[in-house]
C-alpha cells in the first residue's frame, strides 16, 4: 500500500495552467504536511526562471539541462517562508510526451538533492517514526495524465513506490494553529583559537546547543501540560463549518529548564575567548497542524521546529546581508549591534494557514511583494502583510 496525498483542489487548476504554457517542461515544489495516517499538499510552486532566461526567453528543451542547483536554492528559500508544520514535501515536473520517459529519473535526482540541501541547513533531525517519503509528481502536458510516486529520502537506494493523488476542496480551511512568543537570550563565546572569528560557524554551533534546550522544553497548551498521545482538541469545542477559513489558535507557553537534574553530571570547560555574540529579543513563532484528530506530540513538534528554524533562518539572512553589503572579509570586530529581520505573515487564499517571511527595517513593502511572487508565485496585497514582532536586536 502506497501513501495517499490529499491535495488542495486549487493546485489542480494551478498545475493545469502551467501545463498550457507551451514549454518542453516546467519544474516546481510541493509544500505540505506529513502525518502517519495521511499526507497533505496545500501548495505547488513553480521554479522561478533565472534572470538570463527571463531576458533572452531561453527555454531549455532537454531534461539533462535541468539546473539542479537552482531548484535546490529555490527549495531552501521557500523553506524559510514556511511556518512550523509545513515542509517541502516533493517535486513536480510537467513535461511533453517526448520527455516523459526521462522525467522519473530527473525527479528522483531532484528529490534527493532538495532533501540533502534542506537537511544540511536544519538544526533538528527527523524523528525515527516520522514519514521520510517524498512525492515525485509527473504530469504529461499533452494528455494531462498524473503519475505520483514516492521515494524514501532516508534510503539512498530507495526505489519508487506508487502513491495516490486525491484532490479535496477546502483542505486546509480549518487547520489548527499554535502561537507562542519566545524570549531569547543566547550568549555564544568566540574562542580565541577560532580563525578570523568565523561568526557564522560559531553562531550555528551556539544555536545548535540552544536548539537542544528547546527540544527538551515543556510546552503548556492553553495553560495545560498535555500528554503526547492525547488529541490536541480533546476537551475543546470544535468550530462549526469548515468552508470558511477559520483557524482555531492555541496559545502556547514554552518553559525551558534552568539547569539539568542531578542525574546529569555537569563538567565545566574553561576556554580562552576573545569575543562573544549575544542574541536577545522576543520572537514570534507559529505552527499549523491538520484537523484529522492531530495528536499533541505532532503539534508540539511542529512548534519546536518553528522556534528553532525562525532564529537560525534570521541569522542566516543577516549573515547573507552582511556579506552582500560589507564583503566576506571584515576585520573590524568592535562592539556592533545588528537588528535581526522581523517576522511577518501573509494569508493563503482559501486556507487558514499563513505563510511567513522576514524583513529588515529599511525594506520596502514592494520588495516583500516581489519576493512572494518570485518564490511562491503568489501576489500579495500590502494590507495583507502582518508584521508579527516589534523590532528586535
N, C-alpha and C positions, 0 to 999 in steps of 0.2 A: 504493500500500500504506500503510494507516494504521498507527499504533502498536498494540502489544499490551500490555495491562496484566495482569500476573499478580497475583491478588488473594487475600489470606489468606482461607481458607474461612469463618472465624468472622464476617467482615464481612457475608457474605450473610445470615446469621441476624440480625445487628445491624440491618441496613437493613430486613429483613423485619419485625422487631419495631417499628421506628419507623413503618413504613407502616400498622400496625394502630391507631395512636393517634387515629384519627378527627379529625385536624386537616386543614384545607384544604391546608396544605403544611408541610414540615419542610426546613430547610437544614442544611448541615454541611460539614466539610472532609475532604479525603482526604490521608493522610500516607503518604509512601513514599520511594522512591529511583529515580532515573533512571539508565539506562546506555545506551550507544549501541545495544546489541542489543535490550534489553527493559526495561520499567519494572515496578516492584513497588509494590503498595499494601498496607501492613501494618496500617493503622488507618483507621477512619472515625469522625468525632466530630461529633455534632450541635451546632448553635449553642445555647449556653445561653439560657434565657429571661431577659428583662430583669426587674428587680425588680417593676415595676408589673404585668407580665404574670402573674408568679407570684401576686401578691396578689389581683388582680382577675379572674384566669383569663381574660384577654382573649386571643383568638386572631384575629389579622388574617386576613381572608378573601380579600384580593386580593394578587396578586404585586406590584402597584405599591407596596404598603405594606412591602415587604422593607426592613429597616433596614441599608443598605449599610455605614454607619459601624460599627455594632455587630458585623457579621460580619468586617470588616477588623480591628477591635480584637481580636476573638477570635483571628483568624489570627496577629496579632503576638504575643499572649500565648502561644499554642500553640507558635509557632516558637522561643520561648525555652526550651521544655521538650523540644526535640528535640536529641539528640546529633549529632555530625558524621555526615554521610551521609544524614540524613533531612531532608525538606523538606515544606512544604505543597504537594502536587502537583496539587491541584484542588479542585473544589467539587461537592457533590451537592445535588439537590433531589428530594424525594418529594412529588408533587402529585396532586390529584384529576384525573380526565379533563377536567373543565371548564377547569382551569388549565394543562393540559399544553401547549396550543399557544403559550402565552406563556413557558413555562419556559425554552426555549432562549435567548431574548433576555435573560432575567433572569440565567441562568448566565453568559453571555458577559460581561455587565456586571460581575458579581461577580468573575470570574476576573481581569479586568484591574485592578479596584480592589484586590483582595487582593495581586496581584503588585507593583503600584505601591507599596503601603504597605510590603511586606516589603523591596523593593529599597531604599527610602529609608533603612531602618534598617541595612542591611548595610554592612560596611566592605570587602567584596570584590565583584567583578563576575563574572558568568557568563563562562566561557571561550568562545572562538569556536566550538569544536567541540561545545560542550555542548548537551544537549537543552533546548530552550526551549518545548516543547509542554506544555500543562497540560490536565488532564482535566476535562470537564464531564459529570457523570453525572446522567441524568434517569430517574426511576422513577415509573411510574404506580401510585398506591396501590390502584387497583381491579384492574387486570389484572396488576400486578407486572412489567410489561414494562420491560426495562432498555435504555436507549439511551446509549451512551458516544461522545462526540466530543472532539476536541482543538482547542485554539487555540494559535497561536504567540504567546507574550506579548511577543516582541521586535518583532512587527509589529502596530501598532495597527489596521491594515486587515485583519488575518487573518480568514479565513472558516473555518467549522467543517469538520473532516475526520473521517471515521468512524474509530473505534478499536474493537479487540476487548477484551472484558472477560471474563477467564477465571479461575475460582476454582481454587485449588490448596491442598491441605492441607499443614500444617507448612512453609509457605512460607519463614518466616524462623527456623526452629528451629535451623539450623546456620550462621547468618551469621557472618562473621569480625569480630572486634573488634580495635581498635588502642587502646592505652592509653599515655598519657605524662603526666609531670608537668613543667610549665614554670615555671622560676623567673623571676619578673617583677620588673624594677626600672626603672620608666619615670619619667623626670623631664620634667615639662611646664611650661615657663616661662609665666607670665601677663604679657602685655605691659602696660606702664603705660597705653597708649592704649586698652586693651580696656575697653569701657563696663561699669561696675559689675561687673568681674570675671566675665564670663559663663562661669561654671565649666563648665557642661555643654558649651557650644560648644568651649571651649578643650580640654577633656578629649577630646572627639571628634576634634579636629584632631591632638592628641598621639597618640591611639590609631591614627589613620589612618597616621601616619608609622611607628609601631611595627608595624602590620599588614603594611606593605611589607617590613619586616625579616623577619617570619615567612614571608611568601611566598617570600623569597629564601634561606631557611634550608636546611640539609642535614638530611635525616631518615635516621637509622640504624634499620633494622628488624631487631630481634633481633641488634643489633650489626653489621649489614652495610649497606653502601650498595648499593642495588639499582637496576638500570636501569629507567627509567619504564615501558617496554613489556614487561617480564618479568611473568610471572604471580606474584601475591602468594604463592601457596602452592608455588611451584617449589622442589623440594628438601626440602619438609616432608612429613611423613607426615600423611595425611588422617585425621580421626577417623571411626571406623566408626559406621554407623547414624545416620539423620537424624531419627528420630522424636522422640527426647528433645531438649529444648532444651539444647544444649551449645555454648558459644562457644569457638572457638579464638582465644586472645588473642595478639597480637604486642606485644612491648614495644618502644616507640619512644623514641629519644633525639633531641632537637632541638638542632642546632648552629647558632647564629646567627653571622653574620660580625661580627668585631670592627671591621673597617674595610673600606672599599671598595678594590678593587685599584687599581694605579697607572694603569690605563686611564681611571678616573673622575676627572675634575678636581673637587677639592673647593673650594667657595667658602664662606668663613666670613661669617656675617652678625652684625653687632652690633645688638642690640635692647635697649631700656631695659625692664627688667622690674620689677614691683613685688611679685611673689609667685610661688610655684610650687606645683605639685601633684606629689606623689610617689606612685606606685603600686608597692607592694612586696609580695611574697609568693610562695607556690608554688600554682599552680592545676592541678587535675586535669582532664585532657582525654581525651575518648573519642570514637571514631568506629566506625561499623559499615559493612560492605560486603557485598553479596550474594555468594553462593557459586558463581556461574556463571562460573568462571575469571576472577576480577577481576584487573585489572592493578594494578601497584604505583602507577602515577600516580593511579588512581581513589581508592585508599586514602589516599595521602598528601594529596591534595587535600581529601578529607573531613576528615582530621585537622587540616589547616591551618585550615580554616574553623571547626572546633570551637574551636580555640585562640583565634582572633580573636573569634568570637561570645561565648564564655564570659566574656571580660573586658569587652567592650563592653556585653553584657546586664547584667552585675552593676553596672557604673557607672550604667547607665540606671535600674536598680531602686533603687540608692542615692539618686540624684537625685529620683526619684519619692517615695521615702520621706521625704527631707528636706523636699520641698515640702509633703507632707501634714502633717508634724509641725512644721515651723518656718516655713512660708509662703514664697512665692517671692522676697520682697524682704529677705533677710537682709543687714545691713550690717556684721555683725561678722566680720572675717576675721583673727582671731588664729590662732595655730598650733592646728590641730584634728586629731584623729585620728578616722577613721571606719573601722569594720570592714566590709569588703565582705561580702555574704552568702556563706555556704558552699554548695558544690555537693553535691547528693545524687542518688542514682539509685534507680529503682524498676523492678522487673521487669514484663514484659508476659507474660500467660499464654500458654503455647504457643510462645513466641518466645525466641531467645537475646538479643534486643535489650532494652536497658533505657532507660526514659525518664528525663529529668533535671528538676531544679528547684533552687531556691535558697532558703535560709532564713537569716534573721537570728538571732543568738544567743538573743534572747528570744522567738522564735516557737515556739508550742506545736505538738506533733505533729498535734493535731486540725486546726489551720489548714492544714497541708500536705495532710492527707487531704481536707479540704473543697475545696481548690484543684484536686486531681486529679479529684474528682467534677465540679466545675463546668466546668473547662477541657477535660478529656479523657474525661469520662463514665466514669471508672474508679475503682472503690473500691479503696483501698489499705490493707493491714494495717500496723499500726505497726511490726511486726518486719521488714517488707519494705522499710522506708526505710533505705537505706545512705548514711550521711554519708561523703563521699569525702575530705574535707580536714580538716586542723587549722584552727583559727580564724586568718584572715589579716587583716592591715591592708592 
